[in-house]
Amino acid sequence: MPQPMTTKEVEYIVDSMSNEDLLIKQAIVSLSHSQTPAVQQLFQQLSQQHQQHYQQLLTTLHQHVPLAPKMQ
């Protein structure tokens, strides 16, 4: 059975999620300002890639919840 994450590990994941969220938003803004279809496609792909990263991090946090020590 996996070990619970440390507080520092959880904080790192939360920070990473915040970074991924910012990258998603930046890709969407860049996409909306682009006129070139190839560049638009690139920013669309980047947005999707960062959304997948965000979901993976969220899934990792959800998997941690059952392992986390219970607070009394």
All heavy atoms as an XYZ file, in Angstrom:
582
protein
N       0.855     -1.192      0.000
C       0.000      0.000      0.000
C       0.895      1.247      0.000
O       1.855      1.321      0.760
C      -0.905     -0.023      1.234
C      -1.848      1.133      1.317
S      -3.047      0.852      2.649
C      -4.296      1.936      2.113
N       0.581      2.234     -0.828
C       1.399      3.448     -0.867
C       1.327      4.214      0.451
O       0.340      4.129      1.182
C       0.790      4.272     -1.995
C      -0.327      3.486     -2.557
C      -0.497      2.248     -1.772
N       2.381      4.947      0.697
C       2.449      5.773      1.901
C       1.746      7.108      1.658
O       1.708      7.595      0.534
C       3.918      6.044      2.255
C       4.687      4.799      2.656
C       4.172      4.233      3.970
O       3.957      4.967      4.926
N       3.947      2.932      3.991
N       1.188      7.708      2.724
C       0.594      9.036      2.574
C       1.662     10.047      2.158
O       2.830      9.898      2.496
C       0.065      9.366      3.968
C       0.071      8.099      4.733
C       1.057      7.184      4.081
N       1.244     11.057      1.425
C       2.162     12.121      1.035
C       2.421     13.019      2.234
O       1.568     13.172      3.110
C       1.567     12.957     -0.094
C       1.566     12.273     -1.427
S       1.054     13.391     -2.750
C      -0.718     13.208     -2.646
N       3.591     13.613      2.212
C       3.915     14.597      3.244
C       3.204     15.911      2.922
O       2.738     16.120      1.790
C       5.437     14.856      3.307
O       5.843     15.472      2.068
C       6.222     13.575      3.535
N       3.143     16.779      3.901
C       2.546     18.102      3.690
C       3.282     18.829      2.582
O       2.656     19.459      1.722
C       2.591     18.918      4.994
O       1.877     18.204      6.007
C       1.996     20.294      4.806
N       4.591     18.724      2.562
C       5.396     19.390      1.543
C       5.063     18.857      0.144
O       4.974     19.619     -0.821
C       6.880     19.224      1.836
C       7.781     20.062      0.960
C       9.206     20.007      1.500
C       9.838     21.339      1.441
N       9.737     22.283      2.432
N       4.843     17.558      0.019
C       4.480     16.963     -1.272
C       3.111     17.451     -1.734
O       2.922     17.769     -2.910
C       4.510     15.440     -1.176
C       5.914     14.874     -1.042
C       5.943     13.407     -0.688
O       5.046     12.923      0.053
O       6.883     12.729     -1.148
N       2.173     17.516     -0.807
C       0.832     18.009     -1.148
C       0.916     19.469     -1.593
O       0.311     19.861     -2.595
C      -0.144     17.846      0.037
C      -1.465     18.557     -0.241
C      -0.370     16.373      0.342
N       1.687     20.276     -0.884
C       1.857     21.684     -1.249
C       2.490     21.814     -2.629
O       2.105     22.684     -3.416
C       2.692     22.413     -0.208
C       1.974     22.621      1.106
C       2.874     23.162      2.213
O       4.112     23.272      2.010
O       2.333     23.471      3.284
N       3.441     20.941     -2.942
C       4.083     20.966     -4.256
C       3.058     20.664     -5.349
O       3.031     21.320     -6.387
C       5.239     19.962     -4.310
C       5.900     19.910     -5.659
C       6.786     20.910     -6.056
C       5.617     18.881     -6.557
C       7.376     20.886     -7.302
C       6.205     18.852     -7.807
C       7.088     19.850     -8.169
O       7.655     19.822     -9.410
N       2.195     19.688     -5.118
C       1.170     19.338     -6.107
C       0.198     20.498     -6.288
O      -0.176     20.842     -7.416
C       0.445     18.033     -5.721
C       1.411     16.854     -5.883
C      -0.807     17.837     -6.566
C       0.871     15.530     -5.414
N      -0.211     21.114     -5.190
C      -1.135     22.254     -5.272
C      -0.482     23.403     -6.044
O      -1.123     24.032     -6.903
C      -1.589     22.690     -3.865
C      -2.358     24.002     -3.916
C      -2.439     21.596     -3.222
N       0.788     23.680     -5.777
C       1.507     24.716     -6.525
C       1.586     24.361     -8.007
O       1.427     25.225     -8.873
C       2.921     24.912     -5.972
C       2.957     25.656     -4.654
O       1.935     26.267     -4.274
O       4.017     25.622     -3.993
N       1.838     23.101     -8.301
C       1.910     22.650     -9.696
C       0.570     22.821    -10.392
O       0.512     23.208    -11.565
C       2.371     21.198     -9.761
O       3.686     21.067     -9.270
N      -0.514     22.543     -9.672
C      -1.850     22.731    -10.233
C      -2.091     24.205    -10.543
O      -2.664     24.544    -11.592
C      -2.914     22.203     -9.276
C      -2.921     20.692     -9.175
S      -4.074     20.074     -7.923
C      -5.637     20.457     -8.713
N      -1.655     25.071     -9.662
C      -1.799     26.504     -9.887
C      -1.016     26.928    -11.137
O      -1.512     27.710    -11.960
C      -1.309     27.273     -8.660
O      -1.390     28.654     -8.867
N       0.191     26.398    -11.291
C       1.007     26.702    -12.465
C       0.347     26.193    -13.740
O       0.323     26.894    -14.763
C       2.407     26.105    -12.325
C       3.222     26.777    -11.245
O       2.954     27.908    -10.870
N       4.214     26.078    -10.735
N      -0.190     24.976    -13.702
C      -0.861     24.416    -14.874
C      -2.079     25.255    -15.235
O      -2.337     25.508    -16.416
C      -1.266     22.955    -14.639
C      -0.108     21.990    -14.554
C       0.698     21.858    -15.836
O       0.177     22.119    -16.949
O       1.873     21.483    -15.734
N      -2.832     25.703    -14.233
C      -3.997     26.545    -14.470
C      -3.595     27.838    -15.174
O      -4.244     28.272    -16.125
C      -4.715     26.834    -13.149
C      -6.008     27.591    -13.344
O      -6.868     27.115    -14.113
O      -6.160     28.672    -12.731
N      -2.498     28.441    -14.726
C      -2.004     29.663    -15.358
C      -1.593     29.397    -16.806
O      -1.909     30.181    -17.712
C      -0.817     30.227    -14.570
C      -0.164     31.475    -15.142
C      -1.161     32.637    -15.204
C       1.049     31.861    -14.302
N      -0.923     28.275    -17.052
C      -0.504     27.934    -18.414
C      -1.712     27.684    -19.326
O      -1.691     28.057    -20.502
C       0.422     26.715    -18.389
C       1.798     26.984    -17.770
C       2.530     25.669    -17.514
C       2.622     27.903    -18.658
N      -2.767     27.072    -18.782
C      -4.000     26.878    -19.551
C      -4.564     28.236    -19.969
O      -4.900     28.461    -21.132
C      -5.054     26.091    -18.740
C      -4.593     24.656    -18.492
C      -6.419     26.121    -19.432
C      -5.386     23.925    -17.411
N      -4.667     29.143    -19.006
C      -5.226     30.465    -19.277
C      -4.381     31.227    -20.292
O      -4.914     31.883    -21.195
C      -5.367     31.258    -17.983
C      -6.458     30.713    -17.089
C      -6.497     31.421    -15.754
C      -7.572     30.801    -14.864
N      -7.532     31.310    -13.502
N      -3.047     31.139    -20.168
C      -2.166     31.828    -21.112
C      -2.310     31.257    -22.524
O      -2.316     32.009    -23.504
C      -0.715     31.743    -20.653
C      -0.428     32.608    -19.441
C       0.996     32.445    -18.931
O       1.623     31.409    -19.114
N       1.493     33.482    -18.290
N      -2.441     29.946    -22.631
C      -2.608     29.323    -23.941
C      -3.924     29.756    -24.584
O      -3.981     30.030    -25.790
C      -2.530     27.804    -23.825
N      -4.983     29.848    -23.776
C      -6.289     30.259    -24.299
C      -6.261     31.714    -24.762
O      -6.787     32.046    -25.828
C      -7.393     30.012    -23.251
C      -7.598     28.504    -23.076
C      -8.698     30.701    -23.654
C      -8.478     28.128    -21.904
N      -5.615     32.578    -23.983
C      -5.500     33.988    -24.388
C      -4.680     34.096    -25.673
O      -5.060     34.818    -26.611
C      -4.866     34.836    -23.258
C      -4.453     36.212    -23.765
C      -5.835     34.973    -22.093
N      -3.579     33.357    -25.745
C      -2.745     33.386    -26.948
C      -3.513     32.854    -28.154
O      -3.401     33.393    -29.255
C      -1.469     32.568    -26.728
O      -0.703     33.132    -25.683
N      -4.291     31.812    -27.933
C      -5.120     31.248    -28.997
C      -6.099     32.294    -29.524
O      -6.260     32.458    -30.734
C      -5.888     30.031    -28.469
C      -6.977     29.434    -29.347
C      -6.394     28.847    -30.614
C      -7.737     28.362    -28.574
N      -6.710     33.032    -28.626
C      -7.715     34.017    -29.038
C      -7.102     35.207    -29.773
O      -7.800     35.886    -30.527
C      -8.526     34.496    -27.830
O      -7.729     35.277    -26.981
N      -5.804     35.437    -29.571
C      -5.146     36.565    -30.228
C      -4.446     36.169    -31.528
O      -3.957     37.032    -32.250
C      -4.140     37.219    -29.286
C      -4.791     38.035    -28.210
N      -5.107     37.517    -26.977
C      -5.214     39.320    -28.196
C      -5.688     38.452    -26.244
N      -5.772     39.552    -26.953
N      -4.386     34.907    -31.808
C      -3.673     34.431    -32.992
C      -4.596     34.426    -34.210
O      -5.771     34.101    -34.112
C      -3.142     33.027    -32.740
O      -2.548     32.530    -33.912
N      -4.021     34.753    -35.353
C      -4.763     34.747    -36.617
C      -4.355     33.584    -37.513
O      -5.034     33.281    -38.479
C      -4.519     36.068    -37.367
C      -4.920     37.303    -36.598
C      -6.399     37.344    -36.264
O      -7.244     37.011    -37.100
N      -6.742     37.726    -35.042
N      -3.244     32.930    -37.177
C      -2.699     31.864    -38.014
C      -3.232     30.507    -37.555
O      -3.068     30.147    -36.386
C      -1.153     31.863    -37.916
O      -0.682     33.185    -38.171
C      -0.537     30.887    -38.885
N      -3.865     29.757    -38.451
C      -4.440     28.458    -38.058
C      -3.430     27.502    -37.411
O      -3.758     26.837    -36.436
C      -4.979     27.894    -39.371
C      -5.274     29.103    -40.193
C      -4.208     30.103    -39.832
N      -2.213     27.447    -37.923
C      -1.206     26.542    -37.351
C      -0.845     26.957    -35.925
O      -0.676     26.105    -35.049
C       0.042     26.510    -38.232
N      -0.767     28.251    -35.692
C      -0.452     28.753    -34.353
C      -1.639     28.531    -33.424
O      -1.476     28.138    -32.266
C      -0.037     30.242    -34.408
C       0.157     30.813    -33.013
C       1.229     30.412    -35.243
N      -2.839     28.727    -33.936
C      -4.044     28.464    -33.144
C      -4.087     26.992    -32.724
O      -4.413     26.684    -31.584
C      -5.297     28.822    -33.937
C      -5.500     30.304    -34.133
C      -6.685     30.612    -35.031
O      -7.066     29.815    -35.881
N      -7.254     31.801    -34.853
N      -3.762     26.108    -33.656
C      -3.753     24.682    -33.355
C      -2.718     24.365    -32.277
O      -2.979     23.572    -31.365
C      -3.468     23.872    -34.620
C      -3.490     22.375    -34.385
C      -3.207     21.587    -35.661
O      -2.819     22.144    -36.676
N      -3.397     20.288    -35.587
N      -1.556     24.992    -32.356
C      -0.508     24.782    -31.356
C      -0.998     25.199    -29.968
O      -0.844     24.448    -28.999
C       0.751     25.565    -31.724
C       1.864     25.556    -30.686
C       2.428     24.143    -30.502
C       2.951     26.527    -31.061
N      -1.601     26.376    -29.861
C      -2.087     26.840    -28.559
C      -3.247     25.989    -28.051
O      -3.382     25.771    -26.845
C      -2.462     28.324    -28.602
C      -1.271     29.233    -28.588
C      -1.051     30.142    -29.610
C      -0.346     29.186    -27.553
C       0.051     30.980    -29.606
C       0.765     30.017    -27.537
C       0.966     30.914    -28.569
N      -4.065     25.468    -28.969
C      -5.139     24.556    -28.577
C      -4.552     23.285    -27.981
O      -5.006     22.794    -26.946
C      -6.033     24.232    -29.781
C      -7.183     23.313    -29.451
C      -8.194     23.944    -28.530
O      -8.461     25.146    -28.589
N      -8.773     23.158    -27.655
N      -3.522     22.751    -28.633
C      -2.855     21.545    -28.138
C      -2.187     21.792    -26.787
O      -2.258     20.947    -25.886
C      -1.824     21.046    -29.153
C      -2.449     20.475    -30.405
C      -1.424     20.183    -31.493
O      -0.290     20.654    -31.450
N      -1.837     19.411    -32.492
N      -1.551     22.948    -26.653
C      -0.917     23.283    -25.372
C      -1.952     23.389    -24.258
O      -1.724     22.897    -23.145
C      -0.129     24.595    -25.494
C       1.176     24.519    -26.267
C       1.747     25.924    -26.493
C       2.183     23.644    -25.538
N      -3.067     24.015    -24.563
C      -4.144     24.130    -23.573
C      -4.621     22.752    -23.135
O      -4.764     22.483    -21.932
C      -5.301     24.938    -24.163
O      -6.406     24.924    -23.296
N      -4.842     21.855    -24.093
C      -5.301     20.501    -23.774
C      -4.252     19.734    -22.977
O      -4.581     19.004    -22.036
C      -5.657     19.755    -25.065
C      -6.888     20.291    -25.738
C      -7.122     19.689    -27.116
O      -6.272     18.999    -27.663
N      -8.279     19.970    -27.696
N      -3.001     19.904    -23.343
C      -1.918     19.215    -22.636
C      -1.861     19.656    -21.171
O      -1.744     18.827    -20.265
C      -0.585     19.497    -23.328
C       0.594     18.809    -22.709
C       1.890     19.137    -23.441
O       1.985     20.135    -24.150
N       2.888     18.301    -23.257
N      -1.977     20.954    -20.943
C      -1.924     21.456    -19.563
C      -3.187     21.070    -18.788
O      -3.127     20.851    -17.571
C      -1.666     22.957    -19.545
C      -0.265     23.303    -19.973
N       0.848     22.892    -19.269
C       0.202     23.969    -21.048
C       1.941     23.314    -19.886
N       1.568     23.963    -20.974
N      -4.313     20.958    -19.470
C      -5.536     20.482    -18.811
C      -5.363     19.023    -18.370
O      -5.809     18.640    -17.282
C      -6.737     20.629    -19.737
C      -7.166     22.069    -19.915
C      -8.256     22.254    -20.963
O      -8.700     21.310    -21.591
N      -8.675     23.499    -21.150
N      -4.698     18.231    -19.202
C      -4.430     16.837    -18.832
C      -3.491     16.765    -17.629
O      -3.706     15.960    -16.713
C      -3.815     16.078    -20.016
C      -4.796     15.801    -21.126
C      -4.131     15.215    -22.361
O      -2.916     15.213    -22.490
N      -4.948     14.712    -23.276
N      -2.468     17.618    -17.615
C      -1.552     17.655    -16.471
C      -2.308     18.017    -15.194
O      -2.103     17.412    -14.141
C      -0.435     18.675    -16.699
C       0.492     18.316    -17.801
N       1.391     19.223    -18.319
C       0.680     17.164    -18.490
C       2.084     18.640    -19.287
N       1.671     17.395    -19.408
N      -3.178     19.025    -15.316
C      -3.966     19.468    -14.162
C      -4.813     18.311    -13.630
O      -4.865     18.060    -12.428
C      -4.846     20.660    -14.561
C      -5.612     21.260    -13.410
C      -5.088     22.338    -12.702
C      -6.853     20.760    -13.017
C      -5.782     22.899    -11.635
C      -7.547     21.305    -11.955
C      -7.013     22.371    -11.272
O      -7.706     22.912    -10.216
N      -5.479     17.586    -14.554
C      -6.318     16.455    -14.153
C      -5.495     15.350    -13.493
O      -5.948     14.735    -12.517
C      -7.072     15.893    -15.361
C      -8.372     16.585    -15.655
C      -9.313     16.658    -14.470
O      -9.783     17.738    -14.144
N      -9.607     15.573    -13.803
N      -4.305     15.099    -14.003
C      -3.438     14.074    -13.408
C      -3.047     14.466    -11.984
O      -3.030     13.623    -11.082
C      -2.188     13.868    -14.262
C      -2.468     13.161    -15.570
C      -1.259     13.149    -16.494
O      -0.408     14.029    -16.451
N      -1.208     12.132    -17.350
N      -2.733     15.731    -11.792
C      -2.382     16.206    -10.456
C      -3.582     16.111     -9.513
O      -3.452     15.692     -8.356
C      -1.852     17.642    -10.523
C      -0.499     17.806    -11.201
C      -0.255     19.269    -11.557
C       0.614     17.264    -10.314
N      -4.765     16.475    -10.017
C      -5.982     16.397     -9.204
C      -6.277     14.949     -8.820
O      -6.630     14.658     -7.672
C      -7.150     17.013     -9.971
C      -8.475     17.104     -9.233
C      -8.350     17.962     -7.974
C      -9.537     17.677    -10.162
N      -6.108     14.042     -9.761
C      -6.315     12.618     -9.490
C      -5.343     12.138     -8.410
O      -5.728     11.381     -7.512
C      -6.136     11.800    -10.780
O      -7.127     12.222    -11.716
C      -6.264     10.306    -10.521
N      -4.115     12.581     -8.488
C      -3.117     12.212     -7.483
C      -3.545     12.687     -6.095
O      -3.438     11.937     -5.123
C      -1.737     12.801     -7.845
O      -1.342     12.285     -9.118
C      -0.678     12.457     -6.806
N      -4.048     13.909     -6.021
C      -4.529     14.415     -4.726
C      -5.710     13.595     -4.219
O      -5.777     13.260     -3.036
C      -4.940     15.885     -4.837
C      -3.842     16.916     -4.763
C      -4.427     18.322     -4.838
C      -3.003     16.771     -3.514
N      -6.626     13.256     -5.105
C      -7.796     12.457     -4.697
C      -7.375     11.070     -4.217
O      -7.995     10.515     -3.305
C      -8.798     12.352     -5.836
C      -9.576     13.607     -6.052
N     -10.476     13.761     -7.064
C      -9.590     14.787     -5.381
C     -11.015     14.964     -7.012
N     -10.486     15.607     -5.996
N      -6.335     10.512     -4.823
C      -5.846      9.204     -4.392
C      -5.190      9.301     -3.012
O      -5.174      8.336     -2.265
C      -4.832      8.654     -5.404
C      -5.467      8.240     -6.705
C      -4.451      7.907     -7.786
O      -3.275      8.233     -7.680
N      -4.918      7.273     -8.844
N      -4.684     10.469     -2.677
C      -4.029     10.686     -1.388
C      -5.038     10.735     -0.233
O      -4.735     10.304      0.870
C      -3.213     11.979     -1.419
C      -2.751     12.439     -0.065
N      -1.746     11.802      0.629
C      -3.171     13.444      0.715
C      -1.574     12.424      1.787
N      -2.418     13.417      1.854
N      -6.227     11.242     -0.509
C      -7.213     11.475      0.556
C      -7.458     10.232      1.422
O      -7.401     10.322      2.655
C      -8.525     12.050     -0.018
C      -9.620     12.085      1.031
C      -8.271     13.449     -0.574
N      -7.686      9.061      0.824
C      -7.932      7.875      1.695
C      -6.701      7.464      2.512
O      -6.832      6.801      3.528
C      -8.294      6.757      0.707
C      -8.612      7.423     -0.566
C      -7.883      8.734     -0.566
N      -5.503      7.875      2.048
C      -4.276      7.491      2.760
C      -3.882      8.491      3.843
O      -3.072      8.188      4.698
C      -3.103      7.387      1.757
C      -3.271      6.392      0.620
C      -2.100      6.523     -0.344
C      -3.364      4.980      1.167
N      -4.433      9.691      3.743
C      -4.044     10.754      4.669
C      -4.442     10.391      6.100
O      -5.516      9.817      6.327
C      -4.686     12.070      4.269
N      -3.589     10.730      7.058
C      -3.949     10.479      8.461
C      -5.212     11.259      8.817
O      -5.411     12.370      8.367
C      -2.742     11.013      9.243
C      -1.642     11.148      8.246
C      -2.285     11.322      6.901
N      -6.062     10.651      9.588
C      -7.313     11.295      9.993
C      -7.034     12.262     11.142
O      -6.306     11.967     12.079
C      -8.338     10.256     10.464
C      -8.656      9.214      9.392
C      -9.324      9.851      8.183
C      -9.661      8.819      7.147
N      -9.252      9.134      5.813
N      -7.628     13.454     11.026
C      -7.488     14.449     12.084
C      -8.488     14.140     13.188
O      -9.625     13.798     12.905
C      -7.758     15.851     11.524
C      -6.844     16.269     10.388
S      -5.248     16.859     10.910
C      -5.691     18.315     11.808
N      -8.062     14.245     14.406
C      -8.937     13.997     15.563
C      -9.575     15.290     16.022
O      -9.060     16.314     16.006
C      -8.161     13.376     16.706
C      -7.643     12.024     16.393
C      -8.747     10.976     16.217
O      -9.866     11.151     16.677
N      -8.441      9.910     15.523
